[in-house]
Amino acid sequence: MGIYIPSVVPGYARAERGFTLLELLVVIVIIGLLAAYVGPRYFSQLGKSERSVAKAQIEGLGRALDAYRLDTGYYPNTEQGLNALNARPDDEPKWNGPYLQKAVPPDPWGNPYVYRSPGQGGDFDLLSLGKDGRTGGDGDSTDVSYH
């Protein structure tokens, strides 16, 4: 037989304790600091991914335009636009499309791609005007073009 020694210190109840207000405030401050540090980095990566998507879509549209040119001998004019990749223009007997599997998508910011033929620096210009939808810009608003 042994002596029973209770594990409870006199005057201290071993009842379930919750978190104190101070402990909760410390956790909230730590979460806030992490969000302040990680948030901007995350959103800057999001902008980079939208530009990458725009570049990939523009390259795909550029390849479709090149296939159109191989069939017809020239690129669609500005009036025909990118729609000529999916629907035969009325005055084009050599059209052998559609050159895209789906309709021409908007850019990642929801704006239509700009297409001009003849272009300012070559046979055609194909670009996204970025997040702001205007020529030029910095960061997410930088124009993305086909080259």
C-alpha positions in Angstrom: 0.0 0.0 0.0 1.2 3.4 -0.8 0.4 6.8 0.2 -1.9 8.7 -2.1 -0.6 12.2 -3.0 -3.0 14.3 -5.1 -1.5 16.1 -8.1 -3.5 19.2 -7.5 -1.7 22.0 -5.7 -3.9 23.4 -2.9 -5.8 26.5 -4.0 -5.2 25.8 -7.7 -8.0 24.0 -9.5 -7.0 21.9 -12.5 -10.1 22.8 -14.3 -10.0 23.4 -18.1 -8.5 26.8 -18.8 -9.2 28.8 -21.9 -6.9 31.3 -23.6 -6.3 34.6 -21.9 -7.0 37.8 -23.7 -3.3 38.6 -23.8 -2.6 35.2 -25.5 -5.3 35.8 -28.1 -3.9 39.3 -28.8 -0.4 38.0 -29.3 -1.6 35.4 -31.8 -3.7 38.0 -33.7 -0.6 40.3 -33.9 1.6 37.5 -35.2 -1.0 36.6 -37.9 -1.3 40.2 -38.9 2.5 40.5 -39.2 2.6 37.4 -41.4 -0.2 38.7 -43.6 1.5 42.1 -44.0 4.7 40.3 -45.0 3.3 37.6 -47.3 0.4 39.5 -48.8 2.3 41.9 -51.0 4.6 39.2 -52.2 1.7 37.0 -53.1 -0.2 39.7 -55.0 2.9 40.7 -56.9 3.2 37.0 -58.1 -0.4 37.2 -59.2 0.4 40.1 -61.4 3.3 38.2 -62.9 1.2 35.2 -63.6 -1.4 37.4 -65.5 1.3 38.8 -67.7 2.6 35.3 -68.3 -0.9 34.2 -69.4 -1.2 37.2 -71.7 2.2 36.3 -73.3 1.1 32.7 -73.8 -2.2 33.7 -75.3 -0.6 36.2 -77.6 2.0 33.6 -78.8 -0.9 31.2 -79.5 -2.8 33.8 -81.5 0.4 34.7 -83.3 0.9 31.1 -84.4 -2.7 31.0 -85.6 -2.1 34.2 -87.6 1.0 32.7 -89.1 -1.1 29.6 -90.2 -3.7 31.9 -91.7 -0.9 33.6 -93.7 0.5 30.3 -94.9 -3.0 29.4 -96.3 -4.0 32.8 -97.7 -0.7 34.5 -98.5 -1.3 37.4 -96.1 -2.5 38.3 -92.6 -6.1 39.4 -92.0 -6.5 43.1 -92.2 -7.4 45.2 -89.2 -11.1 45.2 -90.1 -11.3 41.4 -90.3 -9.3 41.3 -87.1 -8.8 38.2 -85.0 -12.3 37.0 -85.9 -10.9 35.8 -89.2 -9.2 33.0 -87.3 -12.5 31.4 -86.5 -14.9 32.5 -89.3 -14.1 32.7 -93.0 -14.0 36.2 -94.3 -16.4 36.7 -97.2 -13.7 37.6 -99.7 -11.2 34.8 -98.8 -11.4 31.6 -100.9 -8.1 30.2 -99.6 -9.2 30.2 -96.0 -8.6 26.8 -94.5 -9.6 27.3 -90.8 -10.7 27.6 -88.2 -7.2 28.3 -86.9 -8.3 28.4 -83.2 -10.1 25.6 -81.3 -12.2 28.2 -79.4 -13.2 31.8 -79.7 -10.6 34.5 -79.3 -10.3 35.0 -75.5 -10.1 38.3 -73.8 -6.8 39.1 -72.1 -6.4 38.1 -68.4 -7.8 41.5 -67.3 -10.9 41.1 -69.4 -10.0 43.5 -72.2 -9.9 42.5 -75.9 -6.5 42.0 -77.6 -5.5 44.8 -80.0 -4.8 43.7 -83.5 -3.6 45.9 -86.4 -2.5 44.9 -89.8 -0.3 46.2 -91.2 1.5 46.9 -88.0 3.7 49.7 -86.9 6.8 47.6 -86.7 6.0 44.6 -89.0 3.3 42.7 -90.7 0.9 43.0 -87.7 0.7 44.3 -84.2 -0.9 42.1 -81.5 -0.9 43.2 -77.9 -2.6 43.4 -74.6 -2.8 46.9 -73.0 -2.4 45.4 -69.5 -4.5 45.9 -66.5 -5.3 49.6 -67.1 -6.5 49.0 -70.7 -4.4 51.9 -72.0 -1.2 52.2 -74.0 2.0 52.1 -71.9 2.1 51.8 -68.2 4.2 50.2 -65.5 3.9 47.0 -63.5 0.6 45.2 -64.2 -0.4 48.0 -66.6 2.6 47.3 -68.9 1.6 46.4 -72.5 2.3 42.8 -73.6 3.0 42.4 -77.3 3.9 39.6 -79.8 7.4 39.3 -80.9 
